[in-house]
Amino acid sequence: MTKIRDAGKEAGVDGGHDKMIIPPSSPLFLHPYDSPSLKLTQTMFNGENYDLWADAVRNGLDAKNKLGFVDGTVTKPTDANTYEAVAWRQYEAMVKAWLRRVIDEKKELKEHYSAGNAPRVHQLTCELTECKQGTRSVVEYYTHLKSIWDELAKYSRVPDYTCGAKAAFVKDKEEEKVHQFIMGLTTAFYDQFRSNLLMDDSLKSLSRAYALVLREERHKQ
């Protein structure tokens, strides 16, 4: 909120309640074309497509720079009498109206329908455990792995950590993917090279590991 207030001062505008300017980059900016009748997505919830629908809604809100009203990153101003608080209430009401157009408020959506994902998550986890390069190229193997990771990511959420713990969690997940990728390489072709990679404590990036393996494949060919 300080940045918003500073932007108003830089523009030579009084910081008073009725003269504050909110920059277009702020999630509190009220766009002239935004209205309660706006439809975020053509994907309507039908009782069986929670994850597809939720992903479409998140994308719609993100495109409007309003996802923070749902995930909690745009917090309510503590002082209800400020211009920011007024703008926050306006867009909170707007986002609620948008959501009403694509959901049935009588349903506890996530609790009732997301539970059906457990069998698919189990299936993907098993597939990930068994995924090996075999006779595929590195590109084909990595693409298959990534498709599993990406789908699994749709069914999981990063814990609401604070104080840098979230970054540590994401880092751990990245390193886990590095090991999954390296361990699935064809043993006869990459045995020694894989051992060298596993001994490299500095190898924490999946993209870096992929680039090194791809280069090794081209070298051997």
N, C-alpha and C positions, 0 to 999 in steps of 0.2 A: 504494500500500500504506500510505502514511502516513495517508491519509484514513481507511482502514479501522481502523488502530490508534487514531487520534484518536477515532473514533466509539465504540470500545470504552471509552476512558477517559471520554468524556463521559457514557456510560451508567453510570459508576461501577463498571466491570468491570476486574478485574486484567488487565494486558497479558500474563499468562503463557500458555504454550502451550495449556493445557487450559481456559482461561477466556475466551479472546478471543471477542468477538462480531463477526460479519460482518454488516453491514447488508443488508437485502433488495435494495437498489439496486445492490449490488456483483455483478459477474459471478461472483464466487467464492461467492456465497450458495447453499447447497444447499437447494433447495425440497423440502418433504416429498413432493410428488407426482412429483418427478423420479426416474426409474429407468432402468436400461440397456435395458429393454424398450420404452421410449417410441418412437413412430414420428413423425419430424419432419414428414413429408409423405406424402400418398397418391400423389404422383408418383414412380413407380419408374423407375430407369434401365433402359432396354431396349436400349441399344447405339446408338440413333439420336437420342436426345432430350437430349443432354448439357446444352445451354444452358437448356432448359426445366427440367430436373431440378436443375441447379446453382442456378438462380434460386429455385426452390422450397425447396431446402435452406438457402440463405442467409436467406430470409425466415423459415423455421422457427427457425433459430439466433438470428436477430436478435430474434424475438418472445420467445425464452427468455433474452435478454441474454447469449448465449454465442457470438456471432459472432466476438468477439475471440480465441477459442481457435483459430479457423481462419485469420483474416487477420493474426494476429500482434500485435494491439494489446493483448491481455492477455498480458503477458510472464511467464515463469517466474521466481519469486523466486530470488534468488541464494543465499540462506541456506536450505538444505534442511531445517533444523531448526525453522523458524518455523511458526506456525499457518497463515499464508497459503500456505506451500509445501505443506502437507498438503492444504489446500482446493483448491489449484491442481491437484495430482495427482489428487484425487478427480474433479474435473470434467473434466480432460483425458481420463481413462478413460471418463467418462460420455459425452462428446462422441464419442469413438471408437466406443463401442457404438452410439450413435444412427446414426452414419454407416454402420456395418456393416449396419444393417437396411435401408438404401436403396441400397447400392452393391455391386458385385462387386469385392472387393479385388484380384482377379487381373488386373483391367484397369487400364492406365494411362490413365484416362479422358480427361483434358484433352488429353494428347498425341495420343491416337488419334482422338478424336471431334471436338474443337474445330476441327481443321484443316479439316473439311468446311464451315466457315462462310465460307471465303474467297470463294467465288462469290457468296454473298449479300451480303457486305460490299462487294464490287465493284459489285454491282447497286445497292445502296443509295447508294453514293458517286456513281455516275453519275446516279441519280435526284435526289440532292441538288444536283448541279451544274446539272442541267437544270430544276430546280424554279423556276417563275416564277408570279407571281400571275395573269397573264392576265385573264380576265373574272370571276374569283372575288372574293368579298368578302375583306377583310383577315382576318376571323376564319377563313374557310375556308382561305385561303392559309397562315396561321400554324399552324392545326391540322394541315395536311398536312406542313408543315416539321417541326413538333414530333414527329409520328409517326415521321418518318425519323430525327431526332436520337435519339429514345428507343430505337429499335431498334438503331441503331448503337452506342449506349452499352452495350447488353447484350453486344456482341462486343468491347468494349475495356475496359481497366482503367487507372485512374490510376496512373502510375509510382510506385514506392515511394520518393518523394523525402523529403528531410529539410531542416531549417533554412529552412522557409518556401517551398521550391521547389515543393512540392505546391500550395500556395495560388496561386502565380504561374501554374502550369500550368492550374489550373481557371479562373483569371481570363482567360488567353489564349484558352481554348476558348470562354468566354462572349463575348468580344469577336469571335471568329471567327463565332459564330452571329449576332451583331448585324449584321455586314457581309453575311452570307449573306441574312438577312431583308430588309435594306434594298435590296440590289442586285437582288433578285427582284421588287420592286414594279413595277407597270405604269408604264412610262416616261411615256406621255402624261398620265397622271393625277397622277403624283407627281414629275415631273422636277425642278422647282425645290425642292420640299420635301425630296426625297431628297438633293439637293446640299447643302442647309443642314444636314441631319442628319450627313452624312459629314464636314462641316467642323467639327462639334462634337466636340472631343477629349474632352469630359467625358462623352460618351454611351457608357458601358461596360456598362450593364445591358440585357439582352434584354427584360425585363419593362417597363422604362422606354421602350425604343424601340417596343415593341408598343403601349403606351398612347398614345404620341405619334402614331403612324401611325393608330391607331384613331380618335383624336380628330380628326385631319385628314380622315379619310374622312367622318366624321359632319358636319364643317364644310362639306365640299364638297357633300355631299348636301342 
